[in-house]
Amino acid sequence: MKDNKLPTVEDGIMQSLMQSYKEHGDGSYSYLKEFWKDIKENQPVLADIIIHEMRAFKNDKLAGAFTHGVFLVYALLKSQAEVDELREMWED
């Protein structure tokens, strides 16, 4: 990764993520379950912030849309970081 700690998401990462998502047997449930497990273990402060913000919504559909957006951004950044790490390994 460059000086920026967050990876720059490239074209194709979303398609790759969606393909992986579709190949998962029960789709969204297991993906979201893995997402919450991962974020709570690896980013506990971020998880607390997300939960706090999610609870601020009075409408469950809006809270769900917010959480879906957070999930997508987190999953895309994580997937890109993994791709970048593999590239770095192959370049060495």
C-alpha positions in Angstrom: 0.0 0.0 0.0 1.1 3.5 -0.6 1.3 6.2 2.0 -2.5 6.1 2.3 -3.4 3.4 4.7 -6.8 2.7 3.0 -6.5 0.9 -0.3 -7.9 2.4 -3.5 -10.7 0.2 -4.7 -10.2 -0.9 -8.3 -12.7 -1.8 -11.0 -13.7 -5.4 -10.7 -13.6 -5.6 -6.9 -17.4 -5.1 -6.7 -18.0 -7.8 -9.3 -15.7 -10.2 -7.5 -17.4 -9.5 -4.2 -20.9 -10.0 -5.7 -19.8 -13.2 -7.3 -18.5 -14.5 -4.0 -21.7 -13.3 -2.3 -23.8 -15.3 -4.8 -21.7 -18.4 -4.4 -22.4 -18.4 -0.7 -25.1 -20.9 0.1 -27.4 -18.7 2.2 -26.3 -15.4 0.7 -26.7 -12.3 2.8 -27.2 -14.0 6.2 -23.8 -15.7 6.4 -22.1 -12.7 4.8 -23.5 -10.3 7.3 -22.8 -12.7 10.1 -19.1 -12.9 9.0 -19.0 -9.2 8.6 -20.1 -8.5 12.2 -17.8 -11.1 13.6 -14.9 -9.7 11.6 -15.5 -6.1 12.4 -16.1 -6.7 16.1 -12.9 -8.7 16.4 -10.7 -6.6 14.2 -12.2 -3.1 14.5 -14.1 -3.0 17.9 -14.2 0.8 18.1 -15.5 1.1 14.5 -18.1 -1.6 15.3 -19.3 0.4 18.3 -19.6 3.5 16.3 -21.6 1.7 13.6 -23.9 0.2 16.1 -24.4 3.6 17.8 -25.2 5.3 14.5 -27.4 2.5 13.4 -29.5 2.8 16.6 -30.0 6.5 15.9 -32.3 5.7 13.0 -36.0 5.6 14.0 -36.9 3.6 10.8 -35.7 0.0 10.6 -35.5 0.2 6.8 -33.2 3.2 7.0 -31.1 1.5 9.6 -30.8 -1.6 7.4 -29.8 0.6 4.4 -27.2 2.3 6.5 -25.8 -1.0 7.7 -25.8 -2.4 4.1 -23.8 0.6 3.0 -21.3 0.2 5.8 -21.0 -3.5 5.0 -20.3 -2.8 1.3 -17.7 -0.2 2.0 -15.9 -2.4 4.6 -16.1 -5.5 2.4 -14.8 -3.6 -0.7 -11.9 -2.1 1.2 -11.0 -5.4 2.9 -11.2 -7.3 -0.5 -9.0 -4.7 -2.1 -6.5 -4.8 0.7 -6.3 -8.6 0.3 -5.7 -8.2 -3.5 -3.0 -5.6 -2.9 -1.3 -7.9 -0.4 -1.3 -10.8 -2.8 0.2 -8.5 -5.5 2.9 -7.4 -3.2 3.7 -11.0 -2.4 3.9 -12.0 -6.1 6.1 -8.9 -6.9 8.7 -9.9 -4.3 
